[in-house]
Amino acid sequence: MRAGRIAGLTATLVLGAAGAASAAEVDVGVSPSDAALGTLHTASGQMRDDAGAALAGRRISLQVRPFPFTGAWRTVDHATTDAKGRYAIDDVELDRNTDLRVVAFDGTASGIARAFTYPAHRLAYKVVGKRRIRLTQTYRTPRDVRLRRRTLFYVGSGSATSARVSARGKTKRLRAGRFRSVVTVTLPRAFRGRFQYASCFAYTPGSGMGDPARGCPKRYAF
């Protein structure tokens, strides 16, 4: 299973401060916007006036609202915009899908950037017989998360560019925050002992871990 793509997600909202002569705007982006549990994120953006000029020296707060995105916003860090109106806050740790926004001290607020957090995962294999391999996928999540979907395993020849699903394994809970899926696959003789493999785990409704819109492919591209 591969880590999610590193991508930026940007949202902007214009909000005039009470009594201000002109409006200001601030945007927020989070990178990576989807990643495995334990990955540190960076929130960044820029603050400008209504003419597009940079607003330097403005204090902003970074706020988060974790899945299911209905609770109160919580401030986790602060920053000050530089000479170009830019700011960056590093080492933001998220343990599940989370909405992020920034609010300036004058009341100007950004839109919402959503970051998707996937279970931390590790995929390994072991030879257990002639042309037979055992694939083991392990997951780590927050203690209160439950994973219920089956893990899909893809196995192709050493020269293949893609492979169909070779096995579907039940994802079992070992203890709080720890899960495992294990399958045994018999390799075709045509592989001549050379193979490559991958796995995919679809979103479990209610888990708050991963993008609900992203499923598993019928064929995995190596």
C-alpha positions as a Markdown table, in Angstrom:
| # | Residue | x | y | z |
|---|---|---|---|---|
| 1 | Met | 0.0 | 0.0 | 0.0 |
| 2 | Arg | 1.5 | 3.3 | -1.0 |
| 3 | Ala | 1.3 | 6.5 | 0.9 |
| 4 | Gly | -1.1 | 9.1 | -0.4 |
| 5 | Arg | -0.2 | 11.6 | -3.0 |
| 6 | Ile | 1.5 | 14.8 | -1.7 |
| 7 | Ala | -0.7 | 17.7 | -2.8 |
| 8 | Gly | -1.7 | 21.1 | -1.7 |
| 9 | Leu | -5.2 | 22.1 | -0.9 |
| 10 | Thr | -6.1 | 25.8 | -0.7 |
| 11 | Ala | -9.2 | 27.6 | 0.4 |
| 12 | Thr | -9.9 | 31.3 | 0.7 |
| 13 | Leu | -12.6 | 33.4 | 2.3 |
| 14 | Val | -12.8 | 37.2 | 2.3 |
| 15 | Leu | -14.1 | 38.7 | 5.6 |
| 16 | Gly | -14.0 | 42.4 | 6.4 |
| 17 | Ala | -13.0 | 43.2 | 9.9 |
| 18 | Ala | -15.6 | 45.3 | 11.8 |
| 19 | Gly | -15.0 | 48.9 | 11.3 |
| 20 | Ala | -12.1 | 48.4 | 8.9 |
| 21 | Ala | -11.7 | 50.7 | 5.9 |
| 22 | Ser | -10.9 | 47.8 | 3.6 |
| 23 | Ala | -11.3 | 44.1 | 3.5 |
| 24 | Ala | -8.5 | 41.6 | 3.9 |
| 25 | Glu | -8.2 | 38.0 | 2.8 |
| 26 | Val | -6.1 | 35.0 | 3.9 |
| 27 | Asp | -5.8 | 31.6 | 2.4 |
| 28 | Val | -4.6 | 28.3 | 3.8 |
| 29 | Gly | -3.1 | 25.2 | 2.2 |
| 30 | Val | -2.0 | 22.0 | 3.8 |
| 31 | Ser | 0.8 | 19.7 | 2.5 |
| 32 | Pro | 0.6 | 16.8 | 2.2 |
| 33 | Ser | -3.2 | 16.9 | 1.9 |
| 34 | Asp | -3.4 | 13.1 | 2.3 |
| 35 | Ala | -0.8 | 10.9 | 4.1 |
| 36 | Ala | -0.4 | 8.1 | 6.5 |
| 37 | Leu | -0.7 | 8.4 | 10.3 |
| 38 | Gly | 2.4 | 9.9 | 11.8 |
| 39 | Thr | 3.2 | 12.2 | 8.9 |
| 40 | Leu | 3.9 | 15.8 | 9.8 |
| 41 | His | 2.1 | 18.5 | 7.8 |
| 42 | Thr | 2.8 | 22.1 | 6.9 |
| 43 | Ala | 0.0 | 24.7 | 6.8 |
| 44 | Ser | 0.9 | 27.8 | 4.7 |
| 45 | Gly | -0.7 | 30.7 | 2.9 |
| 46 | Gln | -0.7 | 34.4 | 2.4 |
| 47 | Met | -2.6 | 37.4 | 3.7 |
| 48 | Arg | -3.5 | 40.3 | 1.4 |
| 49 | Asp | -5.7 | 43.4 | 1.3 |
| 50 | Asp | -8.6 | 43.9 | -1.1 |
| 51 | Ala | -6.2 | 45.3 | -3.7 |
| 52 | Gly | -4.0 | 42.2 | -3.5 |
| 53 | Ala | -1.1 | 43.9 | -1.6 |
| 54 | Ala | 0.7 | 41.7 | 0.9 |
| 55 | Leu | -0.1 | 42.3 | 4.6 |
| 56 | Ala | 3.1 | 41.9 | 6.6 |
| 57 | Gly | 3.4 | 41.4 | 10.4 |
| 58 | Arg | -0.1 | 40.1 | 10.9 |
| 59 | Arg | -0.6 | 37.5 | 13.6 |
| 60 | Ile | -2.7 | 34.4 | 12.6 |
| 61 | Ser | -3.8 | 31.3 | 14.5 |
| 62 | Leu | -4.1 | 27.8 | 13.0 |
| 63 | Gln | -7.2 | 26.0 | 14.0 |
| 64 | Val | -8.3 | 22.4 | 13.4 |
| 65 | Arg | -11.5 | 20.5 | 13.6 |
| 66 | Pro | -11.1 | 16.7 | 13.3 |
| 67 | Phe | -13.6 | 14.2 | 11.9 |
| 68 | Pro | -16.6 | 14.2 | 12.0 |
| 69 | Phe | -16.1 | 17.9 | 11.5 |
| 70 | Thr | -18.9 | 19.0 | 13.8 |
| 71 | Gly | -17.0 | 20.0 | 16.9 |
| 72 | Ala | -15.5 | 23.3 | 18.0 |
| 73 | Trp | -12.4 | 24.6 | 16.3 |
| 74 | Arg | -9.3 | 24.3 | 18.3 |
| 75 | Thr | -6.2 | 26.5 | 18.0 |
| 76 | Val | -3.0 | 24.5 | 17.7 |
| 77 | Asp | -0.4 | 27.1 | 16.7 |
| 78 | His | 0.3 | 30.7 | 15.7 |
| 79 | Ala | 2.4 | 32.5 | 13.1 |
| 80 | Thr | 3.2 | 36.0 | 11.8 |
| 81 | Thr | 3.1 | 36.9 | 8.1 |
| 82 | Asp | 6.4 | 38.0 | 6.6 |
| 83 | Ala | 7.2 | 40.9 | 4.3 |
| 84 | Lys | 5.3 | 39.2 | 1.5 |
| 85 | Gly | 2.3 | 38.5 | 3.7 |
| 86 | Arg | 3.2 | 34.8 | 3.8 |
| 87 | Tyr | 3.2 | 32.4 | 6.7 |
| 88 | Ala | 4.1 | 28.7 | 7.2 |
| 89 | Ile | 3.5 | 26.5 | 10.2 |
| 90 | Asp | 5.4 | 23.2 | 10.2 |
| 91 | Asp | 5.2 | 19.9 | 12.2 |
| 92 | Val | 1.4 | 19.9 | 12.3 |
| 93 | Glu | 0.4 | 16.4 | 13.5 |
| 94 | Leu | -3.0 | 15.0 | 12.6 |
| 95 | Asp | -4.4 | 11.6 | 13.8 |
| 96 | Arg | -7.4 | 11.4 | 11.5 |
| 97 | Asn | -9.2 | 13.3 | 8.7 |
| 98 | Thr | -9.1 | 17.0 | 9.8 |
| 99 | Asp | -10.4 | 20.4 | 8.6 |
| 100 | Leu | -7.9 | 23.3 | 9.0 |
| 101 | Arg | -8.3 | 27.0 | 8.8 |
| 102 | Val | -6.5 | 30.2 | 9.9 |
| 103 | Val | -7.9 | 33.2 | 11.6 |
| 104 | Ala | -6.1 | 36.5 | 11.8 |
| 105 | Phe | -6.2 | 38.6 | 15.0 |
| 106 | Asp | -8.3 | 41.2 | 13.2 |
| 107 | Gly | -11.0 | 38.6 | 12.5 |
| 108 | Thr | -10.2 | 37.8 | 8.9 |
| 109 | Ala | -10.7 | 34.0 | 8.4 |
| 110 | Ser | -9.7 | 31.6 | 5.7 |
| 111 | Gly | -11.8 | 29.0 | 4.1 |
| 112 | Ile | -11.3 | 25.3 | 5.0 |
| 113 | Ala | -8.6 | 23.0 | 3.8 |
| 114 | Arg | -9.3 | 19.3 | 4.5 |
| 115 | Ala | -6.4 | 16.8 | 5.1 |
| 116 | Phe | -7.0 | 13.0 | 4.9 |
| 117 | Thr | -5.1 | 10.8 | 7.2 |
| 118 | Tyr | -4.7 | 7.1 | 6.4 |
| 119 | Pro | -3.8 | 4.3 | 8.8 |
| 120 | Ala | 0.0 | 3.8 | 9.1 |
| 121 | His | 0.7 | 0.6 | 7.2 |
| 122 | Arg | 3.4 | -2.0 | 6.3 |
| 123 | Leu | 3.2 | -4.7 | 3.7 |
| 124 | Ala | 5.6 | -7.7 | 3.7 |
| 125 | Tyr | 5.8 | -11.2 | 2.2 |
| 126 | Lys | 7.2 | -14.6 | 3.2 |
| 127 | Val | 7.9 | -17.7 | 1.1 |
| 128 | Val | 5.9 | -20.5 | 2.7 |
| 129 | Gly | 6.2 | -23.3 | 0.0 |
| 130 | Lys | 6.9 | -24.0 | -3.6 |
| 131 | Arg | 5.3 | -21.1 | -5.5 |
| 132 | Arg | 3.4 | -20.0 | -2.4 |
| 133 | Ile | 3.9 | -16.7 | -0.6 |
| 134 | Arg | 2.2 | -15.2 | 2.5 |
| 135 | Leu | 1.3 | -11.5 | 2.3 |
| 136 | Thr | 0.8 | -9.6 | 5.6 |
| 137 | Gln | -0.5 | -6.1 | 5.8 |
| 138 | Thr | -0.4 | -4.4 | 9.2 |
| 139 | Tyr | -2.2 | -1.2 | 10.2 |
| 140 | Arg | -1.8 | 1.3 | 13.1 |
| 141 | Thr | -4.6 | 3.7 | 14.0 |
| 142 | Pro | -5.8 | 5.8 | 16.9 |
| 143 | Arg | -7.1 | 3.5 | 19.7 |
| 144 | Asp | -10.7 | 4.2 | 19.1 |
| 145 | Val | -10.7 | 3.5 | 15.3 |
| 146 | Arg | -12.2 | 0.4 | 13.9 |
| 147 | Leu | -11.3 | -0.9 | 10.4 |
| 148 | Arg | -13.8 | -3.3 | 8.9 |
| 149 | Arg | -13.1 | -3.5 | 5.1 |
| 150 | Arg | -11.2 | -6.3 | 3.6 |
| 151 | Thr | -7.7 | -5.7 | 2.4 |
| 152 | Leu | -7.1 | -6.3 | -1.4 |
| 153 | Phe | -3.8 | -7.8 | -2.5 |
| 154 | Tyr | -2.4 | -7.6 | -6.0 |
| 155 | Val | 0.3 | -9.9 | -7.3 |
| 156 | Gly | 1.9 | -9.7 | -10.7 |
| 157 | Ser | 4.9 | -11.1 | -12.5 |
| 158 | Gly | 8.3 | -9.4 | -12.1 |
| 159 | Ser | 7.9 | -7.7 | -15.4 |
| 160 | Ala | 4.2 | -6.8 | -15.2 |
| 161 | Thr | 3.0 | -3.2 | -15.3 |
| 162 | Ser | -0.2 | -3.9 | -13.5 |
| 163 | Ala | -2.0 | -6.8 | -11.8 |
| 164 | Arg | -5.6 | -7.8 | -10.9 |
| 165 | Val | -6.7 | -8.6 | -7.3 |
| 166 | Ser | -5.2 | -11.9 | -6.3 |
| 167 | Ala | -6.7 | -12.2 | -2.8 |
| 168 | Arg | -9.0 | -10.5 | -0.4 |
| 169 | Gly | -8.1 | -10.8 | 3.3 |
| 170 | Lys | -10.2 | -10.1 | 6.3 |
| 171 | Thr | -8.8 | -7.2 | 8.3 |
| 172 | Lys | -8.6 | -8.4 | 11.9 |
| 173 | Arg | -8.2 | -6.3 | 15.1 |
| 174 | Leu | -5.3 | -7.4 | 17.2 |
| 175 | Arg | -5.7 | -4.9 | 19.9 |
| 176 | Ala | -6.7 | -1.2 | 20.2 |
| 177 | Gly | -5.1 | 0.7 | 17.3 |
| 178 | Arg | -3.6 | -2.4 | 15.7 |
| 179 | Phe | -4.9 | -4.4 | 12.7 |
| 180 | Arg | -3.6 | -7.1 | 10.4 |
| 181 | Ser | -4.7 | -8.9 | 7.2 |
| 182 | Val | -3.0 | -12.1 | 6.0 |
| 183 | Val | -3.4 | -14.1 | 2.8 |
| 184 | Thr | -1.5 | -16.9 | 1.0 |
| 185 | Val | -1.1 | -16.7 | -2.7 |
| 186 | Thr | 0.1 | -19.4 | -5.1 |
| 187 | Leu | 2.2 | -17.9 | -7.9 |
| 188 | Pro | 1.7 | -19.1 | -11.5 |
| 189 | Arg | 4.5 | -21.1 | -13.0 |
| 190 | Ala | 4.9 | -18.5 | -15.7 |
| 191 | Phe | 6.2 | -16.1 | -13.0 |
| 192 | Arg | 9.3 | -18.3 | -12.7 |
| 193 | Gly | 9.6 | -17.1 | -9.1 |
| 194 | Arg | 9.7 | -13.4 | -9.9 |
| 195 | Phe | 6.8 | -11.3 | -8.7 |
| 196 | Gln | 5.8 | -8.0 | -7.4 |
| 197 | Tyr | 2.9 | -7.1 | -5.1 |
| 198 | Ala | 0.8 | -4.4 | -3.6 |
| 199 | Ser | -2.3 | -3.9 | -1.4 |
| 200 | Cys | -5.2 | -1.5 | -1.1 |
| 201 | Phe | -7.6 | -0.8 | 1.8 |
| 202 | Ala | -10.8 | 1.1 | 1.1 |
| 203 | Tyr | -12.3 | 3.6 | 3.5 |
| 204 | Thr | -14.3 | 2.2 | 6.5 |
| 205 | Pro | -17.4 | 4.4 | 7.0 |
| 206 | Gly | -17.3 | 6.2 | 10.3 |
| 207 | Ser | -13.5 | 5.7 | 10.8 |
| 208 | Gly | -12.5 | 9.2 | 9.8 |
| 209 | Met | -9.3 | 7.7 | 8.2 |
| 210 | Gly | -8.8 | 8.2 | 4.5 |
| 211 | Asp | -10.7 | 9.7 | 1.6 |
| 212 | Pro | -14.2 | 8.2 | 1.4 |
| 213 | Ala | -14.3 | 9.0 | -2.3 |
| 214 | Arg | -11.2 | 6.9 | -3.1 |
| 215 | Gly | -11.7 | 3.2 | -3.6 |
| 216 | Cys | -9.5 | 0.4 | -4.7 |
| 217 | Pro | -8.7 | -0.2 | -8.4 |
| 218 | Lys | -9.6 | -3.4 | -10.3 |
| 219 | Arg | -6.1 | -3.4 | -11.5 |
| 220 | Tyr | -3.1 | -2.0 | -9.6 |
| 221 | Ala | -0.5 | -0.2 | -11.7 |
| 222 | Phe | 3.1 | -0.9 | -10.5 |
